[in-house]
Amino acid sequence: MILVHGGAGTVAPDRHDRLRAGVRAAAAAGHAILAAGGYALDAVVASVRILEDDPEFNAGTGSALTRDGSVETEACVMDGTTHRIGAVAAVPDLANPIAVALAVLEAGEHVILAGPAALRFAAELGISPAPQGALITDRMRDRLAEAAAHEATASAPVDRSGGTVGAVARDRHGNLAAATSTGGIVYKRSGRVGDSPIPGAGTWADRTAAISATGDGEAILRVALSRGVAARVAAGMPLREAAIASLRELHEITGGSAGLIALDGSSRVFVQLSPTMPVAWVDASGGGDSIGDLIS
Ligand code: ASP
C-alpha cells in the first residue's frame, strides 16, 4: 500500500488535474517497488523522486524561493521498523534532496545534515547541486514577487506554503516508511528549517504508523504533528481520529493550518485543514486519487 501527497494549500482549480496526474504517477512508481516485493523505504523514496522532478510541485525542481530568490531544499526519510532516519535541511539547489536524505540514513552516522556544508557529503556520493537557477520555475518567481509585494505594502496575506510532497508505504513484510521533500515556504529567510526534514514534525514512521505532513511548517514543528498522530494510534485511537485530533490540536494551539497522510497496519488516511491537498494511492485492490479531504 502506498499513499502520496502533493502538499496542503490553496490551489487554483485549473491546476488540479495536473497535480492529480503527478501524484498518481508518483504512487504508481512506489507501488511498482512494493508489487515486486520491495521495501516500503525504497517505495516512498521512489515516489518522492518523481514529484521532485515534476515542476508543478514545491520540491526539487519547482521549489519555493527564499527572499533572496534562491532555492534551499529539505527532505527526510524514515524506516518505521528500525527507526533509522536520514534528512537534509536548508541545502542549496539539490534536484533530488530525498536521494541525499536516503544516503544519510544508509550511512547511519548522523540523522540530519544541514546547510551548504551538506553539499560536501552529497559530493562524496557523486551528487552535485543543480546549476544556479536550474530548479527555479516562473510560477515560483511569481509567488515570490507576490509575497515580497505583500511585505512591502501589508496587503492581504498570501499563502506561503503548498506543493510539498510526501509518501507513506507499507510493504508485504509489514514495514512502514515515510518520506517528505520540499523547497519550504515562499519568501523564507535563508537558513530557515521547516518541519519536513524534522523527524516527528513533518515526517515520522514507527512500527505503529507512518506519517508525512504538509502546510504551515512552523505550526507543525510547534506541536510535533506527525509524532503526535503516531502516539495517539499507539494509545489505541483509530488512525483517522488520531489524524483529525492532531490537526485540530495544531490549529487550536498555533492558529496554523496543515494536512497529512498516514498509514498504520491496516488503514490509510488523508485529511487537511486547508482547501486542497492532492493525494493518490495504490494497493493490491487498485488505486485512486483525490484533491483531499477537508476537515473543519
Ligand atoms: N511544510 C512546508 C514547510 O513549512 C511547506 C509545505 O508543506 O508546503 O516548509
py3Dmol code that shows the C-alpha trace and the ligand (Angstrom):
import py3Dmol

protein = """\
ATOM      1  CA  MET A   1       0.000   0.000   0.000  1.00  0.00           C
ATOM      2  CA  ILE A   2       1.358   3.401  -0.922  1.00  0.00           C
ATOM      3  CA  LEU A   3      -0.214   6.824  -0.374  1.00  0.00           C
ATOM      4  CA  VAL A   4       1.282  10.047  -1.768  1.00  0.00           C
ATOM      5  CA  HIS A   5       0.518  13.756  -1.264  1.00  0.00           C
ATOM      6  CA  GLY A   6       1.412  16.882  -3.202  1.00  0.00           C
ATOM      7  CA  GLY A   7       1.075  19.488  -0.451  1.00  0.00           C
ATOM      8  CA  ALA A   8      -1.685  21.152   1.549  1.00  0.00           C
ATOM      9  CA  GLY A   9      -2.537  24.676   0.492  1.00  0.00           C
ATOM     10  CA  THR A  10      -4.724  26.682  -1.835  1.00  0.00           C
ATOM     11  CA  VAL A  11      -4.525  25.548  -5.443  1.00  0.00           C
ATOM     12  CA  ALA A  12      -6.405  27.149  -8.349  1.00  0.00           C
ATOM     13  CA  PRO A  13      -8.885  24.656  -9.855  1.00  0.00           C
ATOM     14  CA  ASP A  14      -7.189  24.849 -13.283  1.00  0.00           C
ATOM     15  CA  ARG A  15      -4.119  23.140 -11.774  1.00  0.00           C
ATOM     16  CA  HIS A  16      -5.983  20.295 -10.039  1.00  0.00           C
ATOM     17  CA  ASP A  17      -5.808  17.848 -12.964  1.00  0.00           C
ATOM     18  CA  ARG A  18      -2.064  18.323 -13.398  1.00  0.00           C
ATOM     19  CA  LEU A  19      -1.460  17.802  -9.700  1.00  0.00           C
ATOM     20  CA  ARG A  20      -3.673  14.722  -9.588  1.00  0.00           C
ATOM     21  CA  ALA A  21      -1.799  13.263 -12.569  1.00  0.00           C
ATOM     22  CA  GLY A  22       1.502  13.975 -10.797  1.00  0.00           C
ATOM     23  CA  VAL A  23       0.590  12.232  -7.550  1.00  0.00           C
ATOM     24  CA  ARG A  24      -0.887   9.288  -9.494  1.00  0.00           C
ATOM     25  CA  ALA A  25       2.398   8.801 -11.368  1.00  0.00           C
ATOM     26  CA  ALA A  26       4.321   9.009  -8.105  1.00  0.00           C
ATOM     27  CA  ALA A  27       2.077   6.468  -6.369  1.00  0.00           C
ATOM     28  CA  ALA A  28       2.438   4.110  -9.346  1.00  0.00           C
ATOM     29  CA  ALA A  29       6.249   4.306  -9.127  1.00  0.00           C
ATOM     30  CA  GLY A  30       6.209   3.431  -5.434  1.00  0.00           C
ATOM     31  CA  HIS A  31       3.668   0.682  -5.949  1.00  0.00           C
ATOM     32  CA  ALA A  32       5.830  -0.952  -8.644  1.00  0.00           C
ATOM     33  CA  ILE A  33       8.532  -1.443  -5.996  1.00  0.00           C
ATOM     34  CA  LEU A  34       6.089  -2.857  -3.454  1.00  0.00           C
ATOM     35  CA  ALA A  35       4.476  -5.154  -6.031  1.00  0.00           C
ATOM     36  CA  ALA A  36       7.905  -6.608  -6.838  1.00  0.00           C
ATOM     37  CA  GLY A  37       8.362  -7.471  -3.135  1.00  0.00           C
ATOM     38  CA  GLY A  38      10.474  -4.379  -2.387  1.00  0.00           C
ATOM     39  CA  TYR A  39      10.697  -2.404   0.826  1.00  0.00           C
ATOM     40  CA  ALA A  40       8.453   0.433   1.969  1.00  0.00           C
ATOM     41  CA  LEU A  41      11.566   2.599   2.418  1.00  0.00           C
ATOM     42  CA  ASP A  42      12.537   2.257  -1.244  1.00  0.00           C
ATOM     43  CA  ALA A  43       8.950   2.773  -2.380  1.00  0.00           C
ATOM     44  CA  VAL A  44       8.499   6.112  -0.590  1.00  0.00           C
ATOM     45  CA  VAL A  45      11.820   7.373  -1.930  1.00  0.00           C
ATOM     46  CA  ALA A  46      10.874   6.374  -5.490  1.00  0.00           C
ATOM     47  CA  SER A  47       7.530   8.179  -5.220  1.00  0.00           C
ATOM     48  CA  VAL A  48       9.043  11.343  -3.809  1.00  0.00           C
ATOM     49  CA  ARG A  49      11.754  11.443  -6.501  1.00  0.00           C
ATOM     50  CA  ILE A  50       9.080  11.539  -9.203  1.00  0.00           C
ATOM     51  CA  LEU A  51       7.472  14.584  -7.595  1.00  0.00           C
ATOM     52  CA  GLU A  52      10.827  16.321  -7.021  1.00  0.00           C
ATOM     53  CA  ASP A  53      11.326  16.124 -10.793  1.00  0.00           C
ATOM     54  CA  ASP A  54       7.818  17.433 -11.541  1.00  0.00           C
ATOM     55  CA  PRO A  55       7.930  21.277 -11.717  1.00  0.00           C
ATOM     56  CA  GLU A  56       4.287  21.503 -10.577  1.00  0.00           C
ATOM     57  CA  PHE A  57       5.331  20.611  -7.024  1.00  0.00           C
ATOM     58  CA  ASN A  58       7.326  22.508  -4.418  1.00  0.00           C
ATOM     59  CA  ALA A  59      10.260  20.080  -4.131  1.00  0.00           C
ATOM     60  CA  GLY A  60      13.453  19.738  -6.172  1.00  0.00           C
ATOM     61  CA  THR A  61      12.552  21.392  -9.500  1.00  0.00           C
ATOM     62  CA  GLY A  62       9.805  23.937  -8.770  1.00  0.00           C
ATOM     63  CA  SER A  63      10.896  24.602  -5.159  1.00  0.00           C
ATOM     64  CA  ALA A  64       9.697  27.663  -3.268  1.00  0.00           C
ATOM     65  CA  LEU A  65      12.220  30.530  -3.262  1.00  0.00           C
ATOM     66  CA  THR A  66      13.882  32.245  -0.320  1.00  0.00           C
ATOM     67  CA  ARG A  67      13.560  36.010  -0.063  1.00  0.00           C
ATOM     68  CA  ASP A  68      16.993  36.159  -1.785  1.00  0.00           C
ATOM     69  CA  GLY A  69      15.490  34.326  -4.773  1.00  0.00           C
ATOM     70  CA  SER A  70      17.489  31.148  -4.088  1.00  0.00           C
ATOM     71  CA  VAL A  71      16.441  27.505  -3.580  1.00  0.00           C
ATOM     72  CA  GLU A  72      17.125  25.692  -0.287  1.00  0.00           C
ATOM     73  CA  THR A  73      15.878  22.122  -0.336  1.00  0.00           C
ATOM     74  CA  GLU A  74      14.825  19.837   2.515  1.00  0.00           C
ATOM     75  CA  ALA A  75      13.902  16.154   2.757  1.00  0.00           C
ATOM     76  CA  CYS A  76      13.559  13.339   5.263  1.00  0.00           C
ATOM     77  CA  VAL A  77      13.045   9.588   5.042  1.00  0.00           C
ATOM     78  CA  MET A  78      12.315   7.267   7.975  1.00  0.00           C
ATOM     79  CA  ASP A  79      12.111   3.492   8.276  1.00  0.00           C
ATOM     80  CA  GLY A  80       9.476   2.561  10.861  1.00  0.00           C
ATOM     81  CA  THR A  81      10.853  -0.870  11.712  1.00  0.00           C
ATOM     82  CA  THR A  82      14.374   0.236  12.599  1.00  0.00           C
ATOM     83  CA  HIS A  83      13.789   3.947  13.405  1.00  0.00           C
ATOM     84  CA  ARG A  84      16.619   4.757  11.010  1.00  0.00           C
ATOM     85  CA  ILE A  85      16.284   8.306   9.657  1.00  0.00           C
ATOM     86  CA  GLY A  86      18.108  10.429   7.114  1.00  0.00           C
ATOM     87  CA  ALA A  87      17.415  14.089   6.434  1.00  0.00           C
ATOM     88  CA  VAL A  88      18.830  17.186   4.789  1.00  0.00           C
ATOM     89  CA  ALA A  89      17.788  20.705   5.756  1.00  0.00           C
ATOM     90  CA  ALA A  90      18.305  24.061   4.031  1.00  0.00           C
ATOM     91  CA  VAL A  91      20.729  22.615   1.467  1.00  0.00           C
ATOM     92  CA  PRO A  92      21.021  24.764  -1.671  1.00  0.00           C
ATOM     93  CA  ASP A  93      19.989  23.580  -5.118  1.00  0.00           C
ATOM     94  CA  LEU A  94      19.562  19.827  -4.708  1.00  0.00           C
ATOM     95  CA  ALA A  95      17.385  18.470  -7.525  1.00  0.00           C
ATOM     96  CA  ASN A  96      16.712  15.294  -5.523  1.00  0.00           C
ATOM     97  CA  PRO A  97      17.231  16.005  -1.822  1.00  0.00           C
ATOM     98  CA  ILE A  98      15.472  12.725  -0.955  1.00  0.00           C
ATOM     99  CA  ALA A  99      18.367  10.803  -2.546  1.00  0.00           C
ATOM    100  CA  VAL A 100      20.820  12.555  -0.232  1.00  0.00           C
ATOM    101  CA  ALA A 101      18.487  12.007   2.759  1.00  0.00           C
ATOM    102  CA  LEU A 102      18.421   8.274   1.939  1.00  0.00           C
ATOM    103  CA  ALA A 103      22.216   8.245   1.789  1.00  0.00           C
ATOM    104  CA  VAL A 104      22.357   9.925   5.225  1.00  0.00           C
ATOM    105  CA  LEU A 105      20.071   7.162   6.537  1.00  0.00           C
ATOM    106  CA  GLU A 106      22.161   4.440   4.931  1.00  0.00           C
ATOM    107  CA  ALA A 107      25.454   5.906   6.191  1.00  0.00           C
ATOM    108  CA  GLY A 108      23.993   5.732   9.709  1.00  0.00           C
ATOM    109  CA  GLU A 109      26.457   8.176  11.258  1.00  0.00           C
ATOM    110  CA  HIS A 110      24.125  11.187  11.539  1.00  0.00           C
ATOM    111  CA  VAL A 111      20.404  11.849  11.194  1.00  0.00           C
ATOM    112  CA  ILE A 112      20.292  15.373   9.736  1.00  0.00           C
ATOM    113  CA  LEU A 113      22.836  17.289   7.631  1.00  0.00           C
ATOM    114  CA  ALA A 114      22.084  20.983   7.190  1.00  0.00           C
ATOM    115  CA  GLY A 115      23.145  23.951   5.120  1.00  0.00           C
ATOM    116  CA  PRO A 116      25.632  24.361   2.251  1.00  0.00           C
ATOM    117  CA  ALA A 117      28.225  22.215   4.072  1.00  0.00           C
ATOM    118  CA  ALA A 118      25.961  19.200   3.446  1.00  0.00           C
ATOM    119  CA  LEU A 119      26.926  19.511  -0.226  1.00  0.00           C
ATOM    120  CA  ARG A 120      30.299  18.031   0.731  1.00  0.00           C
ATOM    121  CA  PHE A 121      28.543  14.816   1.783  1.00  0.00           C
ATOM    122  CA  ALA A 122      26.499  14.920  -1.439  1.00  0.00           C
ATOM    123  CA  ALA A 123      29.734  15.294  -3.426  1.00  0.00           C
ATOM    124  CA  GLU A 124      31.069  12.104  -1.812  1.00  0.00           C
ATOM    125  CA  LEU A 125      28.036  10.367  -3.344  1.00  0.00           C
ATOM    126  CA  GLY A 126      28.761  11.922  -6.721  1.00  0.00           C
ATOM    127  CA  ILE A 127      25.800  14.326  -6.383  1.00  0.00           C
ATOM    128  CA  SER A 128      26.396  17.962  -7.372  1.00  0.00           C
ATOM    129  CA  PRO A 129      23.952  20.807  -6.833  1.00  0.00           C
ATOM    130  CA  ALA A 130      21.927  21.845  -9.879  1.00  0.00           C
ATOM    131  CA  PRO A 131      23.360  24.846 -11.768  1.00  0.00           C
ATOM    132  CA  GLN A 132      22.205  28.092 -10.151  1.00  0.00           C
ATOM    133  CA  GLY A 133      18.639  28.868 -11.194  1.00  0.00           C
ATOM    134  CA  ALA A 134      18.010  25.482 -12.815  1.00  0.00           C
ATOM    135  CA  LEU A 135      15.356  24.472 -10.237  1.00  0.00           C
ATOM    136  CA  ILE A 136      13.505  27.808 -10.440  1.00  0.00           C
ATOM    137  CA  THR A 137      10.163  27.968 -12.247  1.00  0.00           C
ATOM    138  CA  ASP A 138       8.234  31.043 -13.422  1.00  0.00           C
ATOM    139  CA  ARG A 139       5.381  30.099 -11.105  1.00  0.00           C
ATOM    140  CA  MET A 140       7.659  30.280  -8.064  1.00  0.00           C
ATOM    141  CA  ARG A 141       9.223  33.555  -9.304  1.00  0.00           C
ATOM    142  CA  ASP A 142       5.690  34.987  -9.440  1.00  0.00           C
ATOM    143  CA  ARG A 143       4.816  33.671  -5.981  1.00  0.00           C
ATOM    144  CA  LEU A 144       7.974  35.245  -4.554  1.00  0.00           C
ATOM    145  CA  ALA A 145       7.126  38.595  -6.155  1.00  0.00           C
ATOM    146  CA  GLU A 146       3.609  38.372  -4.722  1.00  0.00           C
ATOM    147  CA  ALA A 147       4.922  37.620  -1.218  1.00  0.00           C
ATOM    148  CA  ALA A 148       7.502  40.415  -1.450  1.00  0.00           C
ATOM    149  CA  ALA A 149       4.795  42.872  -2.544  1.00  0.00           C
ATOM    150  CA  HIS A 150       2.696  41.830   0.431  1.00  0.00           C
ATOM    151  CA  GLU A 151       5.629  42.514   2.779  1.00  0.00           C
ATOM    152  CA  ALA A 152       6.150  45.946   1.221  1.00  0.00           C
ATOM    153  CA  THR A 153       2.502  47.012   1.275  1.00  0.00           C
ATOM    154  CA  ALA A 154       0.995  44.896   4.091  1.00  0.00           C
ATOM    155  CA  SER A 155      -1.808  43.967   1.701  1.00  0.00           C
ATOM    156  CA  ALA A 156      -3.907  40.815   2.146  1.00  0.00           C
ATOM    157  CA  PRO A 157      -1.677  37.963   3.343  1.00  0.00           C
ATOM    158  CA  VAL A 158      -0.552  35.484   0.705  1.00  0.00           C
ATOM    159  CA  ASP A 159      -0.352  31.715   1.153  1.00  0.00           C
ATOM    160  CA  ARG A 160       3.352  30.934   1.522  1.00  0.00           C
ATOM    161  CA  SER A 161       3.116  27.132   1.813  1.00  0.00           C
ATOM    162  CA  GLY A 162       1.822  24.481  -0.576  1.00  0.00           C
ATOM    163  CA  GLY A 163       3.166  21.914  -3.005  1.00  0.00           C
ATOM    164  CA  THR A 164       5.418  19.983  -0.607  1.00  0.00           C
ATOM    165  CA  VAL A 165       5.452  16.273  -1.443  1.00  0.00           C
ATOM    166  CA  GLY A 166       5.391  13.136   0.666  1.00  0.00           C
ATOM    167  CA  ALA A 167       4.703   9.425   0.667  1.00  0.00           C
ATOM    168  CA  VAL A 168       3.910   6.709   3.202  1.00  0.00           C
ATOM    169  CA  ALA A 169       4.037   2.993   2.453  1.00  0.00           C
ATOM    170  CA  ARG A 170       3.514  -0.434   3.997  1.00  0.00           C
ATOM    171  CA  ASP A 171       5.252  -3.352   2.325  1.00  0.00           C
ATOM    172  CA  ARG A 172       4.341  -7.039   2.243  1.00  0.00           C
ATOM    173  CA  HIS A 173       6.833  -7.715   5.053  1.00  0.00           C
ATOM    174  CA  GLY A 174       4.835  -5.319   7.284  1.00  0.00           C
ATOM    175  CA  ASN A 175       7.392  -2.482   7.318  1.00  0.00           C
ATOM    176  CA  LEU A 176       6.155   1.112   7.353  1.00  0.00           C
ATOM    177  CA  ALA A 177       8.107   4.083   5.959  1.00  0.00           C
ATOM    178  CA  ALA A 178       7.563   7.796   5.373  1.00  0.00           C
ATOM    179  CA  ALA A 179       9.319  10.407   3.223  1.00  0.00           C
ATOM    180  CA  THR A 180       8.810  14.135   2.651  1.00  0.00           C
ATOM    181  CA  SER A 181      10.557  16.650   0.372  1.00  0.00           C
ATOM    182  CA  THR A 182      10.113  20.397  -0.006  1.00  0.00           C
ATOM    183  CA  GLY A 183      11.514  23.744  -1.027  1.00  0.00           C
ATOM    184  CA  GLY A 184       9.865  25.086   2.141  1.00  0.00           C
ATOM    185  CA  ILE A 185       7.750  28.237   2.183  1.00  0.00           C
ATOM    186  CA  VAL A 186       7.863  31.134  -0.239  1.00  0.00           C
ATOM    187  CA  TYR A 187       9.872  34.185   0.960  1.00  0.00           C
ATOM    188  CA  LYS A 188      11.532  32.220   3.782  1.00  0.00           C
ATOM    189  CA  ARG A 189      14.776  33.524   5.235  1.00  0.00           C
ATOM    190  CA  SER A 190      17.879  31.770   4.005  1.00  0.00           C
ATOM    191  CA  GLY A 191      18.772  29.138   6.608  1.00  0.00           C
ATOM    192  CA  ARG A 192      15.178  28.592   7.722  1.00  0.00           C
ATOM    193  CA  VAL A 193      14.469  24.945   8.539  1.00  0.00           C
ATOM    194  CA  GLY A 194      10.856  23.834   8.281  1.00  0.00           C
ATOM    195  CA  ASP A 195       9.027  20.787   9.525  1.00  0.00           C
ATOM    196  CA  SER A 196       9.622  18.468   6.565  1.00  0.00           C
ATOM    197  CA  PRO A 197      13.176  17.337   7.464  1.00  0.00           C
ATOM    198  CA  ILE A 198      12.494  17.164  11.203  1.00  0.00           C
ATOM    199  CA  PRO A 199      11.550  13.702  12.494  1.00  0.00           C
ATOM    200  CA  GLY A 200       8.300  13.791  14.435  1.00  0.00           C
ATOM    201  CA  ALA A 201       7.236  17.103  12.854  1.00  0.00           C
ATOM    202  CA  GLY A 202       6.811  16.718   9.074  1.00  0.00           C
ATOM    203  CA  THR A 203       7.922  13.100   8.811  1.00  0.00           C
ATOM    204  CA  TRP A 204       7.589  10.080  11.096  1.00  0.00           C
ATOM    205  CA  ALA A 205       7.405   6.290  10.871  1.00  0.00           C
ATOM    206  CA  ASP A 206       7.498   3.660  13.595  1.00  0.00           C
ATOM    207  CA  ARG A 207       6.033   0.161  13.919  1.00  0.00           C
ATOM    208  CA  THR A 208       2.575   1.623  14.514  1.00  0.00           C
ATOM    209  CA  ALA A 209       2.164   4.328  11.883  1.00  0.00           C
ATOM    210  CA  ALA A 210       3.842   6.283   9.076  1.00  0.00           C
ATOM    211  CA  ILE A 211       3.020   9.959   8.521  1.00  0.00           C
ATOM    212  CA  SER A 212       4.004  12.733   6.100  1.00  0.00           C
ATOM    213  CA  ALA A 213       2.685  16.201   6.951  1.00  0.00           C
ATOM    214  CA  THR A 214       2.469  19.440   4.995  1.00  0.00           C
ATOM    215  CA  GLY A 215       1.305  23.014   5.475  1.00  0.00           C
ATOM    216  CA  ASP A 216       2.375  25.701   7.920  1.00  0.00           C
ATOM    217  CA  GLY A 217       5.799  24.354   8.909  1.00  0.00           C
ATOM    218  CA  GLU A 218       6.293  26.486  12.000  1.00  0.00           C
ATOM    219  CA  ALA A 219       2.914  25.315  13.354  1.00  0.00           C
ATOM    220  CA  ILE A 220       3.746  21.668  12.563  1.00  0.00           C
ATOM    221  CA  LEU A 221       7.072  21.994  14.392  1.00  0.00           C
ATOM    222  CA  ARG A 222       5.469  23.574  17.441  1.00  0.00           C
ATOM    223  CA  VAL A 223       3.179  20.574  18.042  1.00  0.00           C
ATOM    224  CA  ALA A 224       5.391  17.748  16.651  1.00  0.00           C
ATOM    225  CA  LEU A 225       2.426  16.874  14.448  1.00  0.00           C
ATOM    226  CA  SER A 226       3.413  13.534  12.955  1.00  0.00           C
ATOM    227  CA  ARG A 227       4.740  12.060  16.200  1.00  0.00           C
ATOM    228  CA  GLY A 228       1.509  13.188  17.826  1.00  0.00           C
ATOM    229  CA  VAL A 229      -0.502  11.123  15.355  1.00  0.00           C
ATOM    230  CA  ALA A 230       1.644   8.022  15.969  1.00  0.00           C
ATOM    231  CA  ALA A 231       1.411   8.464  19.745  1.00  0.00           C
ATOM    232  CA  ARG A 232      -2.375   8.636  19.582  1.00  0.00           C
ATOM    233  CA  VAL A 233      -2.506   5.493  17.425  1.00  0.00           C
ATOM    234  CA  ALA A 234      -0.147   3.693  19.814  1.00  0.00           C
ATOM    235  CA  ALA A 235      -2.522   4.628  22.637  1.00  0.00           C
ATOM    236  CA  GLY A 236      -5.365   2.877  20.805  1.00  0.00           C
ATOM    237  CA  MET A 237      -7.044   5.654  18.821  1.00  0.00           C
ATOM    238  CA  PRO A 238      -8.134   4.735  15.275  1.00  0.00           C
ATOM    239  CA  LEU A 239      -5.862   6.294  12.617  1.00  0.00           C
ATOM    240  CA  ARG A 240      -8.401   8.736  11.168  1.00  0.00           C
ATOM    241  CA  GLU A 241      -9.452  10.019  14.587  1.00  0.00           C
ATOM    242  CA  ALA A 242      -5.788  10.394  15.569  1.00  0.00           C
ATOM    243  CA  ALA A 243      -5.052  12.419  12.429  1.00  0.00           C
ATOM    244  CA  ILE A 244      -8.056  14.706  12.911  1.00  0.00           C
ATOM    245  CA  ALA A 245      -7.392  15.214  16.641  1.00  0.00           C
ATOM    246  CA  SER A 246      -3.753  16.089  15.911  1.00  0.00           C
ATOM    247  CA  LEU A 247      -4.654  18.612  13.196  1.00  0.00           C
ATOM    248  CA  ARG A 248      -7.312  20.229  15.398  1.00  0.00           C
ATOM    249  CA  GLU A 249      -4.816  20.466  18.237  1.00  0.00           C
ATOM    250  CA  LEU A 250      -2.340  22.161  15.871  1.00  0.00           C
ATOM    251  CA  HIS A 251      -4.955  24.705  14.871  1.00  0.00           C
ATOM    252  CA  GLU A 252      -6.097  25.352  18.436  1.00  0.00           C
ATOM    253  CA  ILE A 253      -2.583  25.880  19.757  1.00  0.00           C
ATOM    254  CA  THR A 254      -0.979  27.751  16.851  1.00  0.00           C
ATOM    255  CA  GLY A 255      -3.822  29.058  14.679  1.00  0.00           C
ATOM    256  CA  GLY A 256      -1.991  27.441  11.752  1.00  0.00           C
ATOM    257  CA  SER A 257      -3.143  25.067   9.056  1.00  0.00           C
ATOM    258  CA  ALA A 258      -1.773  21.713   7.842  1.00  0.00           C
ATOM    259  CA  GLY A 259      -2.610  18.380   6.287  1.00  0.00           C
ATOM    260  CA  LEU A 260      -1.231  14.883   6.460  1.00  0.00           C
ATOM    261  CA  ILE A 261      -1.274  11.399   5.020  1.00  0.00           C
ATOM    262  CA  ALA A 262      -0.865   8.362   7.242  1.00  0.00           C
ATOM    263  CA  LEU A 263      -0.889   4.571   7.254  1.00  0.00           C
ATOM    264  CA  ASP A 264      -0.991   2.049  10.057  1.00  0.00           C
ATOM    265  CA  GLY A 265      -1.052  -1.747   9.918  1.00  0.00           C
ATOM    266  CA  SER A 266      -4.440  -1.898   8.221  1.00  0.00           C
ATOM    267  CA  SER A 267      -5.783   1.523   7.195  1.00  0.00           C
ATOM    268  CA  ARG A 268      -4.889   4.745   5.408  1.00  0.00           C
ATOM    269  CA  VAL A 269      -5.993   8.337   5.863  1.00  0.00           C
ATOM    270  CA  PHE A 270      -5.561  11.724   4.206  1.00  0.00           C
ATOM    271  CA  VAL A 271      -7.008  14.853   5.801  1.00  0.00           C
ATOM    272  CA  GLN A 272      -6.253  18.557   5.726  1.00  0.00           C
ATOM    273  CA  LEU A 273      -7.351  21.884   7.185  1.00  0.00           C
ATOM    274  CA  SER A 274      -6.517  23.870   4.033  1.00  0.00           C
ATOM    275  CA  PRO A 275      -8.621  23.816   0.869  1.00  0.00           C
ATOM    276  CA  THR A 276      -6.644  21.365  -1.280  1.00  0.00           C
ATOM    277  CA  MET A 277      -4.168  18.522  -0.887  1.00  0.00           C
ATOM    278  CA  PRO A 278      -3.743  16.322  -3.963  1.00  0.00           C
ATOM    279  CA  VAL A 279      -3.327  12.673  -2.974  1.00  0.00           C
ATOM    280  CA  ALA A 280      -3.109   9.322  -4.749  1.00  0.00           C
ATOM    281  CA  TRP A 281      -2.819   5.757  -3.526  1.00  0.00           C
ATOM    282  CA  VAL A 282      -2.328   2.257  -4.891  1.00  0.00           C
ATOM    283  CA  ASP A 283      -2.819  -1.052  -3.142  1.00  0.00           C
ATOM    284  CA  ALA A 284      -3.421  -4.638  -4.196  1.00  0.00           C
ATOM    285  CA  SER A 285      -7.088  -3.943  -4.934  1.00  0.00           C
ATOM    286  CA  GLY A 286      -6.462  -0.888  -7.116  1.00  0.00           C
ATOM    287  CA  GLY A 287      -5.929   2.791  -6.559  1.00  0.00           C
ATOM    288  CA  GLY A 288      -7.379   6.251  -6.710  1.00  0.00           C
ATOM    289  CA  ASP A 289      -6.730   9.944  -6.326  1.00  0.00           C
ATOM    290  CA  SER A 290      -8.407  12.927  -4.735  1.00  0.00           C
ATOM    291  CA  ILE A 291      -7.931  16.600  -4.130  1.00  0.00           C
ATOM    292  CA  GLY A 292      -8.000  15.815  -0.422  1.00  0.00           C
ATOM    293  CA  ASP A 293     -10.440  15.598   2.458  1.00  0.00           C
ATOM    294  CA  LEU A 294     -11.021  18.980   4.046  1.00  0.00           C
ATOM    295  CA  ILE A 295     -11.927  18.876   7.736  1.00  0.00           C
ATOM    296  CA  SER A 296     -13.035  21.831   9.794  1.00  0.00           C
TER     297      SER A 296
END
"""
ligand_1 = """\
9
LIG
N 5.582 22.374 5.472
C 6.414 23.002 4.487
C 7.353 23.966 5.166
O 6.934 24.688 6.022
C 5.626 23.736 3.436
C 4.508 22.954 2.799
O 4.134 21.897 3.284
O 4.010 23.405 1.773
O 8.498 24.013 4.799
"""
view = py3Dmol.view(width=600, height=400)
view.addModel(protein, "pdb")
view.setStyle({"model": 0}, {"cartoon": {"style": "trace"}})
view.addModel(ligand_1, "xyz")
view.setStyle({"model": 1}, {"stick": {}})
view.zoomTo()
view.show()
